[in-house]
Structures are given as structure tokens and as C-alpha cells.
Amino acid sequence: MKIKNCKLKIGLVLNIVRFRKNLKNVRGFSLLEVMIGVAVFAIVVVGIYSSLQLVYKIVYSSRLKILEAGILNEQVEIIRNLPYESIGIVSGSPAGLLQRIVTTSRSGIDFTITRTIRNIDDIFDGTVAGTPQDLSAADYKLAEVEIVCTSCGQNTPNRVSTYVSPKNLEGNLNHGALFIEVFDANAVPVQGATVHVLSTSTNPTLDLTDTTDNEGMLRIVDMATGTSAYSISVTKSGYTTDQTNSATVSNPNPIKQPASVAAQDVTQISFSIDQISSLALSTINSTCSPVGSVPVSILGTKIIGTEPDVFKVNQNITTNGSGIYNFANLEWDAYSLRPTSYDLIGSIPALPINLSPGANQPVQLILGPATANSLLVNVVDIATNQPLTSSSVEVVASGYDVLLSTSVGYVRQTDWSGGKNQAIMPNPANNRYWTDNNQINVTGANAGNVKLKLNGTRYYSSGNLESSTFDLGTVSNLVNLIWTPLGQISQVGAQSVRFQIATSNSSTPASWNYVGYDGTASTYFNENNFSLSNINPGRYFRYKMYLSTPNTRYTPTVSDLSITYTNNCTPPGQAYFGSLVNQDYTVTVTKPGYQDSIQTVTVSGDMILGVKMAAN
């Protein structure tokens, strides 16, 4: 017995030893293997879930279709069981007992039902506008029913249609027809436009909303007669609106009045709509800096009434503090923009603005100080209607003769009587300058003009004046230097008035380097050389004026100085003349390759003169 127990114990020990050895040979799972396993499991689960979702959607969609088909069949049966005269929409054409839009529920799901009833003019016996002509055009009716569950994410409605015929007669012989045509700015038919027709004075009354077909037409037959009874408006998403207008105090004679319908006759009326446009307006000065809070009026050319003319767009606005205003929801037209409290010295593009359908047109109005009378001349090619640059525009009247070139801006000084020691020119109308050599006179007789100072009883033989700094707002190219009078009296000799110009991109450069017509310090601008084409571009400039005379009994005189320039806010094809008086002016426009234009204009207030040039 002891030996047997001992063998059992030895065997148990050996088994334990073998089990431990086997445990050492068993290897665990790494982290990567666990992650791969989880990923595979997730893919399987997601796939199963997606399959279940798809099956659910298919089942739900099929259920919706079954429910909607049943409702549509019910609607058709309701229509077919109505008397023929009652098949129509309340306040519609044809008029009847049916509401256009109703709702219903099935199995806890809400549905929206839209009904449409139309009179059909069949070609079998002729049509109301055809040959042979069918004066009783309502042959039978088309009934169309749409259903949609908007809360179910259904985007496309299900629909069914059927024809309904009368037992004997066709339509009412005392009724007429209304054809509505809708086209765009290019006279292309607009399909899918929404047409709303309203009449409260006819029997029955009408409140109809329908859409145009592929030909841009909505043909409504079997309508009650009425004079100026049908008010119509035409809309489409993203498009402008056109409509009839009833007479009001502000528009006593509208052009497009409500439509009339006569018995056994066709009334046709047309409307024009197109994509909505806008104008992005900014008001700036001649140095391209914003001018804020500017009152501006906008006026289109389309009128909706006469005697007096009532314009479709005639609005007054004020730009914001940064000189910005956006005219939204405009239709294609030619628009004029006029500021108040400022002179309009130009616009980019030139006025009027021809706004195309669907365009967002940026417009800059360049403003100057207000004067009682001014003239802005806009020169264009008569064939292309494009602005003509470098055209010479001369405006002449009694005591006035100024020559400018189109497509350039200018700064001007006409008065120096304020004296010296002004470093920066606040604005072009200022009357001061920087310094002189004490041999220049700007006061006394004809104060404001520049002339030589008296040295006892005679004038100094020479003198010079240096201007304040002019700021053009941005780097600009100088074009010409013009002064008045250009021709001096003979006693002061040739070249008695000369200039030099200095430019810089800093308002306070280390020094102002004055140069003449060839870009060097050894030459001068005079009556024979006044082109600034060799001057370096710059944002800031100064001029230096030199006066001289060989006969000290006489002095040269400068009463007016203009320096022209171009930059990115220079109005194209335009020239501005300010501080005019109310009188007649002769405007002469010349350009090589074009016929001269000479016009007489009575300037009263701020005026714009359009000049169309014909090529030789």
C-alpha cells in the first residue's frame, strides 16, 4: 500500500512538471494583433449595420410609395366624381371646389398634396389663337396631383394626371383667354417662371399661381371677362420681377396696367425678367482716398409710368463711412449716379453704367470740392462706345480758355496769396506755398497771382517760388504742366516763365531733386516744353517756378497752374472743368484719326456732356 501511494505521488509530481513545461511553450497575443482583430470585427459589424440601414431605407421608401399611390388614387377618384363645372381650384382658372394645397396623414406620416387643374384647348376643332379659330377654347380639363412627404427627406414628389371631359358643351362662350409671355433681356423665352394672376372684380374671382412652359408662355383659357381686372406679377428665383401696376397718386398713368379679358377673344401680355444684378459703389477723391457719408442718387432709364415719367429705379442713398454702398437686386439697365455736396470729376467706368444681367459691377465716383457750376466731358468712340484717351478737350468762353486731355487727373493752384511756409498742400484749392527767394510778390493788385516783386520803382530781374508738397494718394505718372497765361507780354522776353519738377515716394524726402523736361537739373519746362513724360513716377511732387525779365519795367505773371497725371483711379475718357460761371461755353474735342467735335453748351449747375467721336 505504501509503495502504491508513493507511485501515485510521483506520477502527480511528473504531471505538474509537464503542465508547467507546456505553459512555457504557450505564447500570448501582441497589441498589434489585438488591434487588427478589433478592426476586423468593427468592419464586420459596420457592414452588417449598413446593410440593415439600407434594407430599412428600402422598406421605408417602398412603404411611402405604397401610401402615396393610395392617396393619389383617392384624389383622382375625388376629382372624377365631382361635377365637371366644379373641377377647378378655388379662385383659380378654371374655378372650382378644390383647394390647391392640402395636407393629410397616413400611418402617422404627414403628406402635402398639390392640385393643378388646367383647361385644354385641343387642336381637333381649332385653337383660340390658331386657324381655324376655336372661340370656345376650353375643350376639356387636365387634372394633375402631386404628393410629397417633406419630413421624410423626399425631394421629388410623386404625381399622377388625368383628363376630364364634359358630357356635352365645351367652355363658356362668354369667357375669353389670357396668354402671358415671359422673356429675358435677349428676348429668349424664360421657362419655369412663376406667374401670379389675381382678380377680385370678376365672377368668379381668380387667385392663380402657375408656371411658364418651354416657350415662356402661360396660356389660360375660359376666363371671366373684365376690364383692367387681372393684376399679374412674374417672378423666378434669382431673377428680377416684372408686373402690372394699378394707377396711384405717385403713378397716375402706369404703362403696363392690369390686363383685360374680352368674351371670345385672346388678350396677350408680355413681361421681361432676367438675372438679378448689383452695383458696388465706392466714393473716392482724386488721390484715390475714400470719401465717406456721401449722398448719391441713382436713376435708371426704364419707366413704369408717364405724364409725369415714373422711373422703375429712382433712389437716394448715402455711402457709409468708408464710402461704400451696394445697390442689390437691380435689373439690367443704364444707370446714372450723381453725388450731392461734391462735384463729380469722373467715374470708373464712365457714366451711365450699362449694367448687364447677373453682373456685379464695381463703380468708383471720383469727387472734388463742390462748385456752383461744373462740366464733365465724357469722350467715347461712336462705333464701340469705348472711352477715348488722350483726346484734347478745350472749353472756351468770355474770360475763360482751358485745354485738358482725357483720361488724366490733375491738381491745380490758382491762388498764392496766402504766402509761404506751408509744407504740405491740404487740397488743390489751397492758396499757400513752401518758400520763395523774397523776390516774388503774391499780394497787392491782382492778389493771388505770382509776379516779380518791385525793387524800388522797378521789378527784380528774377525770382523763384517753391510749392508745397502735393499728395496724389498713390504712385502716379505725371503727364503735362500747363499754366496761364502761356504767352507772356513781349517786353519780358522768351522763356520768362520756367518750371522744374521734383517727385518722391516720401512726403519728407532727404532732399527734393528738381529736374526739367529731359529729367536732368540743367533743363527747364517752358512754353515749348511742358510734357512731364521723363519725370520719375511718384506719389508726392513739388514744382519750382522761375520768373525773369530783361526789362525790369515789366514782370511776367502766372495766374493758374495745372499738373496732370494718371493712376489707377483716373477716370477713362473724361475731362473735368470746375468753378465755371452760368454762361455758354464752346467745347472743342480733337483727337488724331477722328473728326473734330464742336458744341455749344449752356452750363448751369453740375453737368455731364457726352461726346461721341467718329473716325476719319
WOLINVEN-V290492 format. One record per residue. N is the residue number from 1. OMEGA is omega in whole degrees, -180 to 180 (999 if undefined). Layout:
BEGIN
n:N omega:OMEGA
n:N omega:OMEGA
END
This chain:
BEGIN
n:1 omega:180
n:2 omega:-179
n:3 omega:-180
n:4 omega:178
n:5 omega:-179
n:6 omega:179
n:7 omega:179
n:8 omega:180
n:9 omega:180
n:10 omega:179
n:11 omega:179
n:12 omega:180
n:13 omega:-180
n:14 omega:179
n:15 omega:178
n:16 omega:180
n:17 omega:179
n:18 omega:-179
n:19 omega:179
n:20 omega:177
n:21 omega:179
n:22 omega:178
n:23 omega:179
n:24 omega:-179
n:25 omega:180
n:26 omega:-177
n:27 omega:180
n:28 omega:179
n:29 omega:175
n:30 omega:179
n:31 omega:180
n:32 omega:180
n:33 omega:178
n:34 omega:-179
n:35 omega:179
n:36 omega:179
n:37 omega:179
n:38 omega:-180
n:39 omega:179
n:40 omega:180
n:41 omega:-180
n:42 omega:179
n:43 omega:-180
n:44 omega:-178
n:45 omega:180
n:46 omega:178
n:47 omega:178
n:48 omega:-179
n:49 omega:179
n:50 omega:178
n:51 omega:178
n:52 omega:178
n:53 omega:179
n:54 omega:179
n:55 omega:180
n:56 omega:180
n:57 omega:-180
n:58 omega:-180
n:59 omega:-178
n:60 omega:179
n:61 omega:178
n:62 omega:179
n:63 omega:178
n:64 omega:-179
n:65 omega:179
n:66 omega:180
n:67 omega:-178
n:68 omega:178
n:69 omega:178
n:70 omega:-180
n:71 omega:179
n:72 omega:178
n:73 omega:177
n:74 omega:-179
n:75 omega:179
n:76 omega:180
n:77 omega:177
n:78 omega:-179
n:79 omega:-177
n:80 omega:-178
n:81 omega:175
n:82 omega:170
n:83 omega:-175
n:84 omega:-179
n:85 omega:-177
n:86 omega:-180
n:87 omega:-179
n:88 omega:-178
n:89 omega:177
n:90 omega:-177
n:91 omega:178
n:92 omega:176
n:93 omega:3
n:94 omega:179
n:95 omega:-180
n:96 omega:-175
n:97 omega:-173
n:98 omega:171
n:99 omega:-177
n:100 omega:-177
n:101 omega:176
n:102 omega:177
n:103 omega:177
n:104 omega:180
n:105 omega:174
n:106 omega:178
n:107 omega:178
n:108 omega:-179
n:109 omega:-179
n:110 omega:179
n:111 omega:175
n:112 omega:-177
n:113 omega:178
n:114 omega:-179
n:115 omega:176
n:116 omega:177
n:117 omega:179
n:118 omega:169
n:119 omega:-179
n:120 omega:177
n:121 omega:-174
n:122 omega:-177
n:123 omega:-176
n:124 omega:-179
n:125 omega:-177
n:126 omega:-180
n:127 omega:-174
n:128 omega:-179
n:129 omega:-175
n:130 omega:177
n:131 omega:0
n:132 omega:-178
n:133 omega:178
n:134 omega:-178
n:135 omega:173
n:136 omega:-163
n:137 omega:-177
n:138 omega:-175
n:139 omega:177
n:140 omega:-174
n:141 omega:172
n:142 omega:178
n:143 omega:-180
n:144 omega:-179
n:145 omega:176
n:146 omega:177
n:147 omega:-180
n:148 omega:173
n:149 omega:-175
n:150 omega:-180
n:151 omega:-179
n:152 omega:-178
n:153 omega:-180
n:154 omega:-177
n:155 omega:-177
n:156 omega:-179
n:157 omega:169
n:158 omega:-177
n:159 omega:175
n:160 omega:-180
n:161 omega:179
n:162 omega:176
n:163 omega:179
n:164 omega:-177
n:165 omega:175
n:166 omega:-180
n:167 omega:-174
n:168 omega:-173
n:169 omega:175
n:170 omega:-178
n:171 omega:-178
n:172 omega:-178
n:173 omega:180
n:174 omega:180
n:175 omega:178
n:176 omega:-178
n:177 omega:178
n:178 omega:178
n:179 omega:-178
n:180 omega:-179
n:181 omega:-179
n:182 omega:178
n:183 omega:-176
n:184 omega:-176
n:185 omega:179
n:186 omega:-179
n:187 omega:176
n:188 omega:-179
n:189 omega:177
n:190 omega:179
n:191 omega:179
n:192 omega:176
n:193 omega:180
n:194 omega:-179
n:195 omega:177
n:196 omega:180
n:197 omega:-176
n:198 omega:173
n:199 omega:178
n:200 omega:-175
n:201 omega:-178
n:202 omega:177
n:203 omega:6
n:204 omega:174
n:205 omega:-176
n:206 omega:172
n:207 omega:-168
n:208 omega:172
n:209 omega:-179
n:210 omega:-177
n:211 omega:179
n:212 omega:-180
n:213 omega:-178
n:214 omega:178
n:215 omega:-178
n:216 omega:-175
n:217 omega:167
n:218 omega:-177
n:219 omega:-180
n:220 omega:-180
n:221 omega:179
n:222 omega:180
n:223 omega:178
n:224 omega:-179
n:225 omega:178
n:226 omega:179
n:227 omega:-177
n:228 omega:-173
n:229 omega:-169
n:230 omega:174
n:231 omega:-173
n:232 omega:171
n:233 omega:-177
n:234 omega:-179
n:235 omega:171
n:236 omega:-177
n:237 omega:-180
n:238 omega:-178
n:239 omega:174
n:240 omega:-179
n:241 omega:173
n:242 omega:-174
n:243 omega:170
n:244 omega:-179
n:245 omega:174
n:246 omega:-179
n:247 omega:177
n:248 omega:178
n:249 omega:-179
n:250 omega:178
n:251 omega:-173
n:252 omega:-177
n:253 omega:-179
n:254 omega:-179
n:255 omega:-178
n:256 omega:-178
n:257 omega:177
n:258 omega:-174
n:259 omega:175
n:260 omega:175
n:261 omega:179
n:262 omega:-178
n:263 omega:178
n:264 omega:179
n:265 omega:180
n:266 omega:172
n:267 omega:179
n:268 omega:-180
n:269 omega:-176
n:270 omega:179
n:271 omega:-179
n:272 omega:177
n:273 omega:176
n:274 omega:-174
n:275 omega:-180
n:276 omega:178
n:277 omega:179
n:278 omega:175
n:279 omega:177
n:280 omega:-173
n:281 omega:170
n:282 omega:179
n:283 omega:-177
n:284 omega:175
n:285 omega:-175
n:286 omega:177
n:287 omega:175
n:288 omega:180
n:289 omega:-179
n:290 omega:173
n:291 omega:-173
n:292 omega:175
n:293 omega:-179
n:294 omega:173
n:295 omega:-179
n:296 omega:174
n:297 omega:177
n:298 omega:-177
n:299 omega:176
n:300 omega:180
n:301 omega:-177
n:302 omega:-179
n:303 omega:178
n:304 omega:179
n:305 omega:180
n:306 omega:176
n:307 omega:5
n:308 omega:177
n:309 omega:176
n:310 omega:-175
n:311 omega:180
n:312 omega:176
n:313 omega:177
n:314 omega:-166
n:315 omega:174
n:316 omega:-179
n:317 omega:174
n:318 omega:179
n:319 omega:-179
n:320 omega:-177
n:321 omega:178
n:322 omega:179
n:323 omega:-175
n:324 omega:171
n:325 omega:180
n:326 omega:175
n:327 omega:-178
n:328 omega:175
n:329 omega:175
n:330 omega:174
n:331 omega:-178
n:332 omega:-177
n:333 omega:171
n:334 omega:-173
n:335 omega:171
n:336 omega:179
n:337 omega:-179
n:338 omega:175
n:339 omega:170
n:340 omega:-178
n:341 omega:178
n:342 omega:167
n:343 omega:173
n:344 omega:-179
n:345 omega:175
n:346 omega:177
n:347 omega:176
n:348 omega:-6
n:349 omega:-178
n:350 omega:177
n:351 omega:-4
n:352 omega:179
n:353 omega:177
n:354 omega:-174
n:355 omega:-179
n:356 omega:177
n:357 omega:177
n:358 omega:-176
n:359 omega:170
n:360 omega:-169
n:361 omega:172
n:362 omega:-179
n:363 omega:175
n:364 omega:171
n:365 omega:179
n:366 omega:-171
n:367 omega:174
n:368 omega:180
n:369 omega:-178
n:370 omega:172
n:371 omega:-175
n:372 omega:-178
n:373 omega:178
n:374 omega:-179
n:375 omega:175
n:376 omega:-178
n:377 omega:-178
n:378 omega:-174
n:379 omega:-179
n:380 omega:173
n:381 omega:-175
n:382 omega:-178
n:383 omega:-175
n:384 omega:-177
n:385 omega:177
n:386 omega:-178
n:387 omega:179
n:388 omega:178
n:389 omega:175
n:390 omega:172
n:391 omega:179
n:392 omega:180
n:393 omega:179
n:394 omega:179
n:395 omega:-172
n:396 omega:171
n:397 omega:179
n:398 omega:180
n:399 omega:-178
n:400 omega:177
n:401 omega:-178
n:402 omega:179
n:403 omega:178
n:404 omega:177
n:405 omega:-179
n:406 omega:178
n:407 omega:173
n:408 omega:170
n:409 omega:177
n:410 omega:168
n:411 omega:-171
n:412 omega:173
n:413 omega:-178
n:414 omega:-174
n:415 omega:179
n:416 omega:-171
n:417 omega:-179
n:418 omega:177
n:419 omega:-172
n:420 omega:178
n:421 omega:170
n:422 omega:-175
n:423 omega:-176
n:424 omega:177
n:425 omega:-179
n:426 omega:178
n:427 omega:-175
n:428 omega:-178
n:429 omega:-176
n:430 omega:-173
n:431 omega:-180
n:432 omega:-179
n:433 omega:-173
n:434 omega:-176
n:435 omega:171
n:436 omega:-177
n:437 omega:179
n:438 omega:175
n:439 omega:-179
n:440 omega:180
n:441 omega:179
n:442 omega:-179
n:443 omega:179
n:444 omega:180
n:445 omega:-176
n:446 omega:-178
n:447 omega:-178
n:448 omega:175
n:449 omega:177
n:450 omega:178
n:451 omega:178
n:452 omega:180
n:453 omega:176
n:454 omega:174
n:455 omega:-171
n:456 omega:180
n:457 omega:-179
n:458 omega:-179
n:459 omega:168
n:460 omega:-179
n:461 omega:179
n:462 omega:177
n:463 omega:179
n:464 omega:-178
n:465 omega:177
n:466 omega:-174
n:467 omega:167
n:468 omega:180
n:469 omega:176
n:470 omega:179
n:471 omega:179
n:472 omega:174
n:473 omega:179
n:474 omega:179
n:475 omega:-173
n:476 omega:175
n:477 omega:177
n:478 omega:-174
n:479 omega:-176
n:480 omega:173
n:481 omega:-177
n:482 omega:177
n:483 omega:-179
n:484 omega:-6
n:485 omega:180
n:486 omega:177
n:487 omega:-180
n:488 omega:178
n:489 omega:-173
n:490 omega:-176
n:491 omega:-178
n:492 omega:174
n:493 omega:-180
n:494 omega:177
n:495 omega:178
n:496 omega:175
n:497 omega:-180
n:498 omega:-179
n:499 omega:165
n:500 omega:-175
n:501 omega:173
n:502 omega:179
n:503 omega:179
n:504 omega:172
n:505 omega:175
n:506 omega:179
n:507 omega:179
n:508 omega:179
n:509 omega:178
n:510 omega:176
n:511 omega:175
n:512 omega:-177
n:513 omega:-175
n:514 omega:-178
n:515 omega:180
n:516 omega:-168
n:517 omega:179
n:518 omega:178
n:519 omega:179
n:520 omega:-178
n:521 omega:-176
n:522 omega:-179
n:523 omega:-177
n:524 omega:170
n:525 omega:179
n:526 omega:-176
n:527 omega:178
n:528 omega:-178
n:529 omega:-180
n:530 omega:176
n:531 omega:-179
n:532 omega:-174
n:533 omega:-180
n:534 omega:179
n:535 omega:179
n:536 omega:176
n:537 omega:178
n:538 omega:176
n:539 omega:-176
n:540 omega:175
n:541 omega:170
n:542 omega:172
n:543 omega:175
n:544 omega:-176
n:545 omega:179
n:546 omega:176
n:547 omega:178
n:548 omega:177
n:549 omega:174
n:550 omega:-180
n:551 omega:-173
n:552 omega:171
n:553 omega:-175
n:554 omega:179
n:555 omega:169
n:556 omega:-177
n:557 omega:172
n:558 omega:-178
n:559 omega:-175
n:560 omega:180
n:561 omega:177
n:562 omega:174
n:563 omega:-178
n:564 omega:-176
n:565 omega:174
n:566 omega:173
n:567 omega:-174
n:568 omega:174
n:569 omega:175
n:570 omega:-177
n:571 omega:-177
n:572 omega:174
n:573 omega:-174
n:574 omega:176
n:575 omega:-174
n:576 omega:178
n:577 omega:-177
n:578 omega:178
n:579 omega:177
n:580 omega:174
n:581 omega:-178
n:582 omega:180
n:583 omega:178
n:584 omega:176
n:585 omega:173
n:586 omega:-178
n:587 omega:180
n:588 omega:-179
n:589 omega:179
n:590 omega:175
n:591 omega:179
n:592 omega:-180
n:593 omega:-179
n:594 omega:175
n:595 omega:180
n:596 omega:175
n:597 omega:179
n:598 omega:-179
n:599 omega:173
n:600 omega:-175
n:601 omega:172
n:602 omega:-177
n:603 omega:177
n:604 omega:-174
n:605 omega:180
n:606 omega:-173
n:607 omega:173
n:608 omega:179
n:609 omega:175
n:610 omega:-180
n:611 omega:179
n:612 omega:-175
n:613 omega:178
n:614 omega:180
n:615 omega:178
n:616 omega:999
END
